[in-house]
Amino acid sequence: MVTEIDFDSTVVAGSHELVSALVRDPAIEALPLNEGADLTWDADVPNRPGQ
């Protein structure tokens, strides 16, 4: 698990079972990410300001 001070996310690495359990938990806002995912503010093209 890692939280970068410049990002708005915490990344949890684990088995497929762990990730699936986190994504299914209604008390946690979680999405699966691919290895190497870009978490910078301008990487979210569909939600980029001004789009």
mmCIF file of the N, C-alpha and C atoms, coordinates in Angstrom:
data_MODEL
# 
_entry.id   MODEL 
# 
loop_
_atom_site.group_PDB 
_atom_site.id 
_atom_site.type_symbol 
_atom_site.label_atom_id 
_atom_site.label_alt_id 
_atom_site.label_comp_id 
_atom_site.label_asym_id 
_atom_site.label_entity_id 
_atom_site.label_seq_id 
_atom_site.pdbx_PDB_ins_code 
_atom_site.Cartn_x 
_atom_site.Cartn_y 
_atom_site.Cartn_z 
_atom_site.occupancy 
_atom_site.B_iso_or_equiv 
_atom_site.pdbx_formal_charge 
_atom_site.auth_seq_id 
_atom_site.auth_comp_id 
_atom_site.auth_asym_id 
_atom_site.auth_atom_id 
_atom_site.pdbx_PDB_model_num 
ATOM 1   N N  . MET A 1 1  ? 0.847   -1.156  0.000   1.00 0.00 ? 1  MET A N  1 
ATOM 2   C CA . MET A 1 1  ? 0.000   0.000   0.000   1.00 0.00 ? 1  MET A CA 1 
ATOM 3   C C  . MET A 1 1  ? 0.895   1.221   0.000   1.00 0.00 ? 1  MET A C  1 
ATOM 4   N N  . VAL A 1 2  ? 0.523   2.223   -0.799  1.00 0.00 ? 2  VAL A N  1 
ATOM 5   C CA . VAL A 1 2  ? 1.285   3.458   -0.869  1.00 0.00 ? 2  VAL A CA 1 
ATOM 6   C C  . VAL A 1 2  ? 0.327   4.615   -1.122  1.00 0.00 ? 2  VAL A C  1 
ATOM 7   N N  . THR A 1 3  ? 0.570   5.707   -0.432  1.00 0.00 ? 3  THR A N  1 
ATOM 8   C CA . THR A 1 3  ? -0.156  6.948   -0.672  1.00 0.00 ? 3  THR A CA 1 
ATOM 9   C C  . THR A 1 3  ? 0.868   8.017   -1.004  1.00 0.00 ? 3  THR A C  1 
ATOM 10  N N  . GLU A 1 4  ? 0.754   8.600   -2.177  1.00 0.00 ? 4  GLU A N  1 
ATOM 11  C CA . GLU A 1 4  ? 1.652   9.652   -2.615  1.00 0.00 ? 4  GLU A CA 1 
ATOM 12  C C  . GLU A 1 4  ? 1.059   10.989  -2.189  1.00 0.00 ? 4  GLU A C  1 
ATOM 13  N N  . ILE A 1 5  ? 1.853   11.845  -1.596  1.00 0.00 ? 5  ILE A N  1 
ATOM 14  C CA . ILE A 1 5  ? 1.328   13.111  -1.074  1.00 0.00 ? 5  ILE A CA 1 
ATOM 15  C C  . ILE A 1 5  ? 0.805   14.031  -2.166  1.00 0.00 ? 5  ILE A C  1 
ATOM 16  N N  . ASP A 1 6  ? 1.260   13.870  -3.397  1.00 0.00 ? 6  ASP A N  1 
ATOM 17  C CA . ASP A 1 6  ? 0.819   14.729  -4.490  1.00 0.00 ? 6  ASP A CA 1 
ATOM 18  C C  . ASP A 1 6  ? -0.394  14.179  -5.239  1.00 0.00 ? 6  ASP A C  1 
ATOM 19  N N  . PHE A 1 7  ? -0.855  12.996  -4.907  1.00 0.00 ? 7  PHE A N  1 
ATOM 20  C CA . PHE A 1 7  ? -1.998  12.391  -5.590  1.00 0.00 ? 7  PHE A CA 1 
ATOM 21  C C  . PHE A 1 7  ? -3.170  12.311  -4.625  1.00 0.00 ? 7  PHE A C  1 
ATOM 22  N N  . ASP A 1 8  ? -4.343  12.020  -5.163  1.00 0.00 ? 8  ASP A N  1 
ATOM 23  C CA . ASP A 1 8  ? -5.544  11.918  -4.336  1.00 0.00 ? 8  ASP A CA 1 
ATOM 24  C C  . ASP A 1 8  ? -5.958  10.472  -4.104  1.00 0.00 ? 8  ASP A C  1 
ATOM 25  N N  . SER A 1 9  ? -5.032  9.564   -4.254  1.00 0.00 ? 9  SER A N  1 
ATOM 26  C CA . SER A 1 9  ? -5.352  8.146   -4.184  1.00 0.00 ? 9  SER A CA 1 
ATOM 27  C C  . SER A 1 9  ? -4.349  7.379   -3.338  1.00 0.00 ? 9  SER A C  1 
ATOM 28  N N  . THR A 1 10 ? -4.814  6.245   -2.858  1.00 0.00 ? 10 THR A N  1 
ATOM 29  C CA . THR A 1 10 ? -3.947  5.270   -2.207  1.00 0.00 ? 10 THR A CA 1 
ATOM 30  C C  . THR A 1 10 ? -3.971  4.020   -3.074  1.00 0.00 ? 10 THR A C  1 
ATOM 31  N N  . VAL A 1 11 ? -2.832  3.465   -3.362  1.00 0.00 ? 11 VAL A N  1 
ATOM 32  C CA . VAL A 1 11 ? -2.739  2.280   -4.196  1.00 0.00 ? 11 VAL A CA 1 
ATOM 33  C C  . VAL A 1 11 ? -2.459  1.079   -3.309  1.00 0.00 ? 11 VAL A C  1 
ATOM 34  N N  . VAL A 1 12 ? -3.281  0.050   -3.475  1.00 0.00 ? 12 VAL A N  1 
ATOM 35  C CA . VAL A 1 12 ? -3.115  -1.198  -2.728  1.00 0.00 ? 12 VAL A CA 1 
ATOM 36  C C  . VAL A 1 12 ? -2.810  -2.294  -3.738  1.00 0.00 ? 12 VAL A C  1 
ATOM 37  N N  . ALA A 1 13 ? -1.697  -2.946  -3.597  1.00 0.00 ? 13 ALA A N  1 
ATOM 38  C CA . ALA A 1 13 ? -1.339  -4.056  -4.475  1.00 0.00 ? 13 ALA A CA 1 
ATOM 39  C C  . ALA A 1 13 ? -1.643  -5.357  -3.757  1.00 0.00 ? 13 ALA A C  1 
ATOM 40  N N  . GLY A 1 14 ? -2.086  -6.330  -4.512  1.00 0.00 ? 14 GLY A N  1 
ATOM 41  C CA . GLY A 1 14 ? -2.374  -7.616  -3.895  1.00 0.00 ? 14 GLY A CA 1 
ATOM 42  C C  . GLY A 1 14 ? -2.876  -8.608  -4.921  1.00 0.00 ? 14 GLY A C  1 
ATOM 43  N N  . SER A 1 15 ? -3.312  -9.713  -4.427  1.00 0.00 ? 15 SER A N  1 
ATOM 44  C CA . SER A 1 15 ? -3.820  -10.781 -5.289  1.00 0.00 ? 15 SER A CA 1 
ATOM 45  C C  . SER A 1 15 ? -5.126  -10.347 -5.948  1.00 0.00 ? 15 SER A C  1 
ATOM 46  N N  . HIS A 1 16 ? -5.515  -11.084 -6.974  1.00 0.00 ? 16 HIS A N  1 
ATOM 47  C CA . HIS A 1 16 ? -6.782  -10.813 -7.644  1.00 0.00 ? 16 HIS A CA 1 
ATOM 48  C C  . HIS A 1 16 ? -7.937  -10.899 -6.641  1.00 0.00 ? 16 HIS A C  1 
ATOM 49  N N  . GLU A 1 17 ? -7.877  -11.840 -5.733  1.00 0.00 ? 17 GLU A N  1 
ATOM 50  C CA . GLU A 1 17 ? -8.924  -12.016 -4.732  1.00 0.00 ? 17 GLU A CA 1 
ATOM 51  C C  . GLU A 1 17 ? -9.011  -10.796 -3.815  1.00 0.00 ? 17 GLU A C  1 
ATOM 52  N N  . LEU A 1 18 ? -7.861  -10.263 -3.392  1.00 0.00 ? 18 LEU A N  1 
ATOM 53  C CA . LEU A 1 18 ? -7.851  -9.081  -2.527  1.00 0.00 ? 18 LEU A CA 1 
ATOM 54  C C  . LEU A 1 18 ? -8.440  -7.879  -3.256  1.00 0.00 ? 18 LEU A C  1 
ATOM 55  N N  . VAL A 1 19 ? -7.985  -7.634  -4.468  1.00 0.00 ? 19 VAL A N  1 
ATOM 56  C CA . VAL A 1 19 ? -8.479  -6.495  -5.241  1.00 0.00 ? 19 VAL A CA 1 
ATOM 57  C C  . VAL A 1 19 ? -9.982  -6.633  -5.471  1.00 0.00 ? 19 VAL A C  1 
ATOM 58  N N  . SER A 1 20 ? -10.450 -7.806  -5.824  1.00 0.00 ? 20 SER A N  1 
ATOM 59  C CA . SER A 1 20 ? -11.880 -8.033  -6.045  1.00 0.00 ? 20 SER A CA 1 
ATOM 60  C C  . SER A 1 20 ? -12.687 -7.760  -4.787  1.00 0.00 ? 20 SER A C  1 
ATOM 61  N N  . ALA A 1 21 ? -12.189 -8.184  -3.646  1.00 0.00 ? 21 ALA A N  1 
ATOM 62  C CA . ALA A 1 21 ? -12.890 -7.950  -2.378  1.00 0.00 ? 21 ALA A CA 1 
ATOM 63  C C  . ALA A 1 21 ? -12.961 -6.462  -2.065  1.00 0.00 ? 21 ALA A C  1 
ATOM 64  N N  . LEU A 1 22 ? -11.883 -5.736  -2.299  1.00 0.00 ? 22 LEU A N  1 
ATOM 65  C CA . LEU A 1 22 ? -11.887 -4.284  -2.051  1.00 0.00 ? 22 LEU A CA 1 
ATOM 66  C C  . LEU A 1 22 ? -12.859 -3.568  -2.981  1.00 0.00 ? 22 LEU A C  1 
ATOM 67  N N  . VAL A 1 23 ? -12.873 -3.942  -4.252  1.00 0.00 ? 23 VAL A N  1 
ATOM 68  C CA . VAL A 1 23 ? -13.757 -3.304  -5.227  1.00 0.00 ? 23 VAL A CA 1 
ATOM 69  C C  . VAL A 1 23 ? -15.228 -3.583  -4.892  1.00 0.00 ? 23 VAL A C  1 
ATOM 70  N N  . ARG A 1 24 ? -15.534 -4.763  -4.398  1.00 0.00 ? 24 ARG A N  1 
ATOM 71  C CA . ARG A 1 24 ? -16.911 -5.134  -4.069  1.00 0.00 ? 24 ARG A CA 1 
ATOM 72  C C  . ARG A 1 24 ? -17.403 -4.529  -2.757  1.00 0.00 ? 24 ARG A C  1 
ATOM 73  N N  . ASP A 1 25 ? -16.514 -4.115  -1.880  1.00 0.00 ? 25 ASP A N  1 
ATOM 74  C CA . ASP A 1 25 ? -16.901 -3.610  -0.561  1.00 0.00 ? 25 ASP A CA 1 
ATOM 75  C C  . ASP A 1 25 ? -17.610 -2.257  -0.698  1.00 0.00 ? 25 ASP A C  1 
ATOM 76  N N  . PRO A 1 26 ? -18.883 -2.157  -0.297  1.00 0.00 ? 26 PRO A N  1 
ATOM 77  C CA . PRO A 1 26 ? -19.616 -0.897  -0.459  1.00 0.00 ? 26 PRO A CA 1 
ATOM 78  C C  . PRO A 1 26 ? -19.117 0.228   0.448   1.00 0.00 ? 26 PRO A C  1 
ATOM 79  N N  . ALA A 1 27 ? -18.322 -0.081  1.440   1.00 0.00 ? 27 ALA A N  1 
ATOM 80  C CA . ALA A 1 27 ? -17.807 0.936   2.358   1.00 0.00 ? 27 ALA A CA 1 
ATOM 81  C C  . ALA A 1 27 ? -16.522 1.587   1.844   1.00 0.00 ? 27 ALA A C  1 
ATOM 82  N N  . ILE A 1 28 ? -15.979 1.059   0.742   1.00 0.00 ? 28 ILE A N  1 
ATOM 83  C CA . ILE A 1 28 ? -14.705 1.544   0.204   1.00 0.00 ? 28 ILE A CA 1 
ATOM 84  C C  . ILE A 1 28 ? -14.913 1.989   -1.236  1.00 0.00 ? 28 ILE A C  1 
ATOM 85  N N  . GLU A 1 29 ? -14.416 3.169   -1.576  1.00 0.00 ? 29 GLU A N  1 
ATOM 86  C CA . GLU A 1 29 ? -14.415 3.594   -2.977  1.00 0.00 ? 29 GLU A CA 1 
ATOM 87  C C  . GLU A 1 29 ? -13.130 3.055   -3.597  1.00 0.00 ? 29 GLU A C  1 
ATOM 88  N N  . ALA A 1 30 ? -13.252 2.030   -4.418  1.00 0.00 ? 30 ALA A N  1 
ATOM 89  C CA . ALA A 1 30 ? -12.073 1.373   -4.974  1.00 0.00 ? 30 ALA A CA 1 
ATOM 90  C C  . ALA A 1 30 ? -12.321 0.983   -6.426  1.00 0.00 ? 30 ALA A C  1 
ATOM 91  N N  . LEU A 1 31 ? -11.287 1.116   -7.217  1.00 0.00 ? 31 LEU A N  1 
ATOM 92  C CA . LEU A 1 31 ? -11.313 0.711   -8.620  1.00 0.00 ? 31 LEU A CA 1 
ATOM 93  C C  . LEU A 1 31 ? -10.057 -0.087  -8.915  1.00 0.00 ? 31 LEU A C  1 
ATOM 94  N N  . PRO A 1 32 ? -10.157 -1.099  -9.762  1.00 0.00 ? 32 PRO A N  1 
ATOM 95  C CA . PRO A 1 32 ? -8.949  -1.831  -10.149 1.00 0.00 ? 32 PRO A CA 1 
ATOM 96  C C  . PRO A 1 32 ? -8.117  -0.989  -11.113 1.00 0.00 ? 32 PRO A C  1 
ATOM 97  N N  . LEU A 1 33 ? -6.809  -1.077  -10.991 1.00 0.00 ? 33 LEU A N  1 
ATOM 98  C CA . LEU A 1 33 ? -5.884  -0.364  -11.882 1.00 0.00 ? 33 LEU A CA 1 
ATOM 99  C C  . LEU A 1 33 ? -4.924  -1.355  -12.517 1.00 0.00 ? 33 LEU A C  1 
ATOM 100 N N  . ASN A 1 34 ? -4.504  -1.031  -13.711 1.00 0.00 ? 34 ASN A N  1 
ATOM 101 C CA . ASN A 1 34 ? -3.454  -1.821  -14.341 1.00 0.00 ? 34 ASN A CA 1 
ATOM 102 C C  . ASN A 1 34 ? -2.102  -1.374  -13.811 1.00 0.00 ? 34 ASN A C  1 
ATOM 103 N N  . GLU A 1 35 ? -1.149  -2.279  -13.812 1.00 0.00 ? 35 GLU A N  1 
ATOM 104 C CA . GLU A 1 35 ? 0.207   -1.939  -13.412 1.00 0.00 ? 35 GLU A CA 1 
ATOM 105 C C  . GLU A 1 35 ? 0.716   -0.788  -14.272 1.00 0.00 ? 35 GLU A C  1 
ATOM 106 N N  . GLY A 1 36 ? 1.332   0.204   -13.633 1.00 0.00 ? 36 GLY A N  1 
ATOM 107 C CA . GLY A 1 36 ? 1.865   1.346   -14.357 1.00 0.00 ? 36 GLY A CA 1 
ATOM 108 C C  . GLY A 1 36 ? 0.843   2.433   -14.631 1.00 0.00 ? 36 GLY A C  1 
ATOM 109 N N  . ALA A 1 37 ? -0.342  2.346   -14.028 1.00 0.00 ? 37 ALA A N  1 
ATOM 110 C CA . ALA A 1 37 ? -1.380  3.362   -14.256 1.00 0.00 ? 37 ALA A CA 1 
ATOM 111 C C  . ALA A 1 37 ? -0.861  4.748   -13.876 1.00 0.00 ? 37 ALA A C  1 
ATOM 112 N N  . ASP A 1 38 ? -1.251  5.741   -14.654 1.00 0.00 ? 38 ASP A N  1 
ATOM 113 C CA . ASP A 1 38 ? -0.841  7.126   -14.430 1.00 0.00 ? 38 ASP A CA 1 
ATOM 114 C C  . ASP A 1 38 ? -1.859  7.798   -13.515 1.00 0.00 ? 38 ASP A C  1 
ATOM 115 N N  . LEU A 1 39 ? -1.417  8.254   -12.348 1.00 0.00 ? 39 LEU A N  1 
ATOM 116 C CA . LEU A 1 39 ? -2.314  8.894   -11.385 1.00 0.00 ? 39 LEU A CA 1 
ATOM 117 C C  . LEU A 1 39 ? -2.169  10.412  -11.355 1.00 0.00 ? 39 LEU A C  1 
ATOM 118 N N  . THR A 1 40 ? -1.457  10.982  -12.310 1.00 0.00 ? 40 THR A N  1 
ATOM 119 C CA . THR A 1 40 ? -1.303  12.427  -12.329 1.00 0.00 ? 40 THR A CA 1 
ATOM 120 C C  . THR A 1 40 ? -2.629  13.084  -12.695 1.00 0.00 ? 40 THR A C  1 
ATOM 121 N N  . TRP A 1 41 ? -2.787  14.363  -12.360 1.00 0.00 ? 41 TRP A N  1 
ATOM 122 C CA . TRP A 1 41 ? -4.068  15.049  -12.540 1.00 0.00 ? 41 TRP A CA 1 
ATOM 123 C C  . TRP A 1 41 ? -4.529  15.078  -13.991 1.00 0.00 ? 41 TRP A C  1 
ATOM 124 N N  . ASP A 1 42 ? -3.617  15.122  -14.932 1.00 0.00 ? 42 ASP A N  1 
ATOM 125 C CA . ASP A 1 42 ? -4.021  15.232  -16.332 1.00 0.00 ? 42 ASP A CA 1 
ATOM 126 C C  . ASP A 1 42 ? -4.112  13.886  -17.052 1.00 0.00 ? 42 ASP A C  1 
ATOM 127 N N  . ALA A 1 43 ? -3.951  12.801  -16.327 1.00 0.00 ? 43 ALA A N  1 
ATOM 128 C CA . ALA A 1 43 ? -4.047  11.472  -16.940 1.00 0.00 ? 43 ALA A CA 1 
ATOM 129 C C  . ALA A 1 43 ? -5.500  11.028  -17.119 1.00 0.00 ? 43 ALA A C  1 
ATOM 130 N N  . ASP A 1 44 ? -6.420  11.637  -16.397 1.00 0.00 ? 44 ASP A N  1 
ATOM 131 C CA . ASP A 1 44 ? -7.833  11.279  -16.459 1.00 0.00 ? 44 ASP A CA 1 
ATOM 132 C C  . ASP A 1 44 ? -8.480  12.052  -17.616 1.00 0.00 ? 44 ASP A C  1 
ATOM 133 N N  . VAL A 1 45 ? -8.249  11.597  -18.831 1.00 0.00 ? 45 VAL A N  1 
ATOM 134 C CA . VAL A 1 45 ? -8.677  12.315  -20.022 1.00 0.00 ? 45 VAL A CA 1 
ATOM 135 C C  . VAL A 1 45 ? -10.186 12.575  -20.042 1.00 0.00 ? 45 VAL A C  1 
ATOM 136 N N  . PRO A 1 46 ? -11.061 11.599  -19.744 1.00 0.00 ? 46 PRO A N  1 
ATOM 137 C CA . PRO A 1 46 ? -12.503 11.866  -19.812 1.00 0.00 ? 46 PRO A CA 1 
ATOM 138 C C  . PRO A 1 46 ? -12.971 12.947  -18.814 1.00 0.00 ? 46 PRO A C  1 
ATOM 139 N N  . ASN A 1 47 ? -12.277 13.096  -17.691 1.00 0.00 ? 47 ASN A N  1 
ATOM 140 C CA . ASN A 1 47 ? -12.698 14.044  -16.669 1.00 0.00 ? 47 ASN A CA 1 
ATOM 141 C C  . ASN A 1 47 ? -11.763 15.241  -16.545 1.00 0.00 ? 47 ASN A C  1 
ATOM 142 N N  . ARG A 1 48 ? -10.923 15.449  -17.523 1.00 0.00 ? 48 ARG A N  1 
ATOM 143 C CA . ARG A 1 48 ? -9.980  16.566  -17.506 1.00 0.00 ? 48 ARG A CA 1 
ATOM 144 C C  . ARG A 1 48 ? -10.738 17.886  -17.533 1.00 0.00 ? 48 ARG A C  1 
ATOM 145 N N  . PRO A 1 49 ? -10.370 18.833  -16.686 1.00 0.00 ? 49 PRO A N  1 
ATOM 146 C CA . PRO A 1 49 ? -11.028 20.141  -16.709 1.00 0.00 ? 49 PRO A CA 1 
ATOM 147 C C  . PRO A 1 49 ? -10.969 20.770  -18.106 1.00 0.00 ? 49 PRO A C  1 
ATOM 148 N N  . GLY A 1 50 ? -12.067 21.363  -18.519 1.00 0.00 ? 50 GLY A N  1 
ATOM 149 C CA . GLY A 1 50 ? -12.118 22.001  -19.819 1.00 0.00 ? 50 GLY A CA 1 
ATOM 150 C C  . GLY A 1 50 ? -12.507 21.081  -20.956 1.00 0.00 ? 50 GLY A C  1 
ATOM 151 N N  . GLN A 1 51 ? -12.747 19.811  -20.677 1.00 0.00 ? 51 GLN A N  1 
ATOM 152 C CA . GLN A 1 51 ? -13.119 18.853  -21.724 1.00 0.00 ? 51 GLN A CA 1 
ATOM 153 C C  . GLN A 1 51 ? -14.622 18.776  -21.861 1.00 0.00 ? 51 GLN A C  1 
# 
